[in-house]
Amino acid sequence: QVQLVESGGGLVQAGDSLRLSCAASGLPFSSYAMGWFRQAPGKEREFVARINYRGASTSYEDSVKGRFTISRDNAKNTVYLQMNSLKPEDTAVYYCAADRRWVTRADDYDYWGQGTQVTVSS
């Protein structure tokens, strides 16, 4: 079965950096676009970033542009989210997701990880 396993979350201070990883198995990883989403308490899950199957195209939610970078290593079946200059408002559970299409809506993604908590203190 398909598994997406996130790691790398934690508690950091404002201005710090974190790198999230998402290891995929059970699917032809290099055929799937990958996305990162986040969900803060009491809020809906929101799109953060996506990368196409080859890693040639990326897009970001406006509030993370210039601070976050999504990348992938198809040889390792892993997608990454490098998060710099973290802010308290970035605090959320971060999820990776996989879909064959180039989409941004959470409802459109076929597969999801269990999430990793990122907490940014001020």
C-alpha positions as CSV (number, residue, x, y, z in Angstrom):
1,Q,0.0,0.0,0.0
2,V,1.0,3.6,-0.4
3,Q,2.8,5.2,2.5
4,L,3.9,8.8,2.9
5,V,6.0,9.4,6.0
6,E,6.9,12.9,7.1
7,S,9.7,13.8,9.4
8,G,11.8,16.8,10.5
9,G,9.2,18.8,12.5
10,G,9.9,20.3,15.8
11,L,9.9,23.3,18.1
12,V,12.0,26.3,16.9
13,Q,12.3,30.0,17.5
14,A,11.2,32.7,15.1
15,G,13.8,33.2,12.4
16,D,15.1,29.6,12.6
17,S,15.1,27.0,9.8
18,L,13.7,23.5,9.5
19,R,13.8,20.9,6.7
20,L,10.9,18.5,6.4
21,S,11.2,15.3,4.6
22,C,8.5,13.0,3.2
23,A,9.5,9.4,2.2
24,A,7.2,7.7,-0.2
25,S,6.7,4.0,-0.8
26,G,4.1,1.8,-2.7
27,L,3.7,4.2,-5.6
28,P,5.7,5.1,-8.8
29,F,7.1,8.2,-7.1
30,S,8.6,9.7,-10.2
31,S,5.2,9.8,-11.8
32,Y,3.5,11.8,-9.1
33,A,3.4,15.5,-8.3
34,M,4.0,16.1,-4.6
35,G,2.5,18.8,-2.4
36,W,3.0,20.1,1.1
37,F,0.0,21.4,3.1
38,R,-0.4,22.6,6.6
39,Q,-3.2,22.8,9.2
40,A,-3.2,25.0,12.2
41,P,-5.6,24.5,15.1
42,G,-9.1,25.5,14.2
43,K,-8.2,26.2,10.6
44,E,-8.7,24.4,7.3
45,R,-5.8,22.5,5.7
46,E,-4.1,24.9,3.3
47,F,-1.7,24.5,0.4
48,V,1.9,25.4,1.0
49,A,3.9,24.2,-2.0
50,R,4.0,21.7,-4.8
51,I,6.5,20.2,-7.2
52,N,5.9,18.4,-10.4
53,Y,7.0,14.8,-11.1
54,R,10.4,15.7,-12.5
55,G,11.1,18.6,-10.1
56,A,11.1,21.1,-13.0
57,S,8.1,23.1,-11.8
58,T,7.2,24.4,-8.4
59,S,4.7,26.8,-6.9
60,Y,4.1,28.3,-3.5
61,E,1.4,29.9,-1.4
62,D,2.1,33.6,-1.2
63,S,3.0,33.8,2.5
64,V,5.9,31.3,2.1
65,K,7.3,32.6,-1.2
66,G,11.0,33.4,-0.7
67,R,11.2,31.6,2.6
68,F,10.2,28.0,1.7
69,T,11.7,25.7,-1.0
70,I,10.3,22.5,-2.1
71,S,12.5,19.9,-3.8
72,R,12.6,16.2,-4.5
73,D,15.0,13.3,-5.0
74,N,13.3,10.7,-7.2
75,A,16.2,8.3,-6.6
76,K,15.3,8.4,-2.9
77,N,11.5,8.6,-3.3
78,T,11.6,11.7,-1.1
79,V,10.3,15.2,-1.2
80,Y,11.6,18.0,1.0
81,L,10.4,21.3,2.3
82,Q,13.2,23.7,3.4
83,M,11.7,26.3,5.6
84,N,13.7,29.4,6.4
85,S,12.9,32.6,8.4
86,L,10.2,30.8,10.2
87,K,7.4,32.8,11.8
88,P,5.0,32.0,14.6
89,E,2.2,32.0,12.0
90,D,3.9,29.0,10.3
91,T,3.0,26.9,13.3
92,A,0.9,24.0,12.1
93,V,0.9,20.3,11.3
94,Y,2.6,19.8,8.0
95,Y,1.4,17.1,5.6
96,C,2.8,15.8,2.3
97,A,0.5,14.6,-0.4
98,A,0.8,12.9,-3.7
99,D,-1.3,13.0,-6.9
100,R,-0.7,12.4,-10.6
101,R,-2.3,15.8,-11.5
102,W,-0.9,19.3,-11.1
103,V,-3.3,20.5,-8.5
104,T,-3.4,22.7,-5.4
105,R,-6.7,21.7,-3.7
106,A,-6.3,19.3,-0.8
107,D,-9.4,17.4,-1.9
108,D,-7.7,16.6,-5.2
109,Y,-4.8,14.7,-3.7
110,D,-5.0,11.0,-3.6
111,Y,-2.5,10.1,-0.9
112,W,-1.5,11.7,2.4
113,G,1.0,11.3,5.1
114,Q,0.2,11.4,8.8
115,G,1.7,14.9,9.4
116,T,4.6,16.4,11.4
117,Q,4.2,19.2,13.9
118,V,6.0,22.4,13.4
119,T,5.9,24.9,16.3
120,V,7.5,28.3,16.0
121,S,7.9,30.4,19.2
122,S,8.2,34.1,19.2
